Amino acid sequence: MKYFKVWFILLSAFFALNSFAQNILDGGDDKYTPRVGQDGKDVIWVPTTNELLAIMLKTAKVNSNDLVYDLGSGDGRIAIAAAKDFGARAVGIEFNPEMAKLAQRNVDRSGVADRVKIINGDIFVEDFSKATVVTMYLLPELNLTLRPTILKMKPGTRVTSHAFNMGDWDADLEIDSPAKAFYWVVPAQVGGEWVISGMEPDRTILKLSQHYQKIGGTLQIGNTSQPLLNPKLDGATLSFTYLDRDKSSHFVILAVNNNEIKGVYKSRSYNNNVITGKRL
Ligand SMILES: C[S@@+](CC[C@H](N)C(=O)[O-])C[C@H]1O[C@@H](n2cnc3c(N)ncnc32)[C@H](O)[C@@H]1O
């Protein structure tokens, strides 16, 4: 019985390792077989496992309205899965020409050529500003180099990175299994002062401080100022609660569009009142 158990454990380990290796290596074909760890321009090739990439795409809520860009796309597996399993359009940017050609053949073989494009190019040169979702498996310093470009993307753009974070831009969510990955939503730039109309009869000024997606601030109504309760920024959606002069609380939710904000709150009579705001 004891020997049977040992054999069973060894055999299970062998099959687990074998299928892991298979999963890692099944990106090649008869024309080109990449080697895990082979040199790349700025980072070597190590593929994301199919299990983790599915979790990353699911976390980013990828759907048929999305345009996913995989930066450093290797054999194309993330772009292909985004199209095949999540219905998105996708673009892979890969510097290595042989790898890019292999990825294109993988795209054709997967039957998603109408929705997936592989660009043989450099992620630091190609324009990926139209992406609604960005995926990457690069290096910490490359993430930091890309960070300013990513933060200028449309607020609400979702970003997910295998293994590496974005320095002091804390992730909105961390994935721990089967490997480490991170998820962010690009925040709108809201820091500063806004004059708000339609909320209170007195002049209303919203003052916001911002560190990426983390915000705080005050609401000044006439001559009195109060801290915002539960302020949140999710992409271009800003929300908070405040107390009116009768100490009734109101939940406010606003869409940020550059220098304008627009939204609704529940008024004392429970109507949905429209609020607008402009940067001061
Ligand atoms: C760690 S692999 C990740 C592959 C794929 N994204 C995945 O997760 O399975 C990184 C890939 O980036 C490519 N690469 C390295 N530097 C690049 C650059 N500057 N522009 C485009 N691709 C690059 C490498 O050739 C490699 O295929």
The ligand as an SDF file (V2000), in Angstrom:
LIG
                    3D

 27 29  0  0  0  0  0  0  0  0999 V2000
    7.8420   37.0950  -21.3740 C   0  0  0  0  0  0  0  0  0  0  0  0
    7.3720   36.9620  -23.0850 S   0  0  0  0  0  0  0  0  0  0  0  0
    5.5870   37.0700  -22.9510 C   0  0  0  0  0  0  0  0  0  0  0  0
    4.8680   36.5470  -24.1690 C   0  0  0  0  0  0  0  0  0  0  0  0
    3.3420   36.6570  -24.1040 C   0  0  0  0  0  0  0  0  0  0  0  0
    2.8990   38.0020  -23.8230 N   0  0  0  0  0  0  0  0  0  0  0  0
    2.8070   35.7450  -23.0370 C   0  0  0  0  0  0  0  0  0  0  0  0
    2.5080   36.2380  -21.9390 O   0  0  0  0  0  0  0  0  0  0  0  0
    2.7040   34.5310  -23.2720 O   0  0  0  0  0  0  0  0  0  0  0  0
    7.8510   38.5730  -23.7000 C   0  0  0  0  0  0  0  0  0  0  0  0
    7.8290   38.7100  -25.2160 C   0  0  0  0  0  0  0  0  0  0  0  0
    8.1250   40.0830  -25.5360 O   0  0  0  0  0  0  0  0  0  0  0  0
    8.9400   40.1180  -26.6990 C   0  0  0  0  0  0  0  0  0  0  0  0
    9.6360   41.4150  -26.6780 N   0  0  0  0  0  0  0  0  0  0  0  0
   10.7440   41.7770  -25.9730 C   0  0  0  0  0  0  0  0  0  0  0  0
   11.0210   43.0760  -26.1450 N   0  0  0  0  0  0  0  0  0  0  0  0
   10.0780   43.5720  -26.9920 C   0  0  0  0  0  0  0  0  0  0  0  0
    9.8050   44.8570  -27.5470 C   0  0  0  0  0  0  0  0  0  0  0  0
   10.5660   45.9240  -27.2550 N   0  0  0  0  0  0  0  0  0  0  0  0
    8.7570   44.9900  -28.3670 N   0  0  0  0  0  0  0  0  0  0  0  0
    7.9830   43.9260  -28.7000 C   0  0  0  0  0  0  0  0  0  0  0  0
    8.1740   42.6890  -28.2010 N   0  0  0  0  0  0  0  0  0  0  0  0
    9.1910   42.5180  -27.3380 C   0  0  0  0  0  0  0  0  0  0  0  0
    9.8170   38.8970  -26.5700 C   0  0  0  0  0  0  0  0  0  0  0  0
   10.3380   38.5130  -27.8260 O   0  0  0  0  0  0  0  0  0  0  0  0
    8.8430   37.8820  -25.9710 C   0  0  0  0  0  0  0  0  0  0  0  0
    8.1970   37.1490  -26.9940 O   0  0  0  0  0  0  0  0  0  0  0  0
  1  2  1  0
  2  3  1  0
  2 10  1  0
  3  4  1  0
  4  5  1  0
  5  6  1  0
  5  7  1  0
  7  8  2  0
  7  9  1  0
 10 11  1  0
 11 12  1  0
 11 26  1  0
 12 13  1  0
 13 14  1  0
 13 24  1  0
 14 15  1  0
 14 23  1  0
 15 16  2  0
 16 17  1  0
 17 18  1  0
 17 23  2  0
 18 19  1  0
 18 20  2  0
 20 21  1  0
 21 22  2  0
 22 23  1  0
 24 25  1  0
 24 26  1  0
 26 27  1  0
M  CHG  2   2   1   9  -1
M  END
$$$$
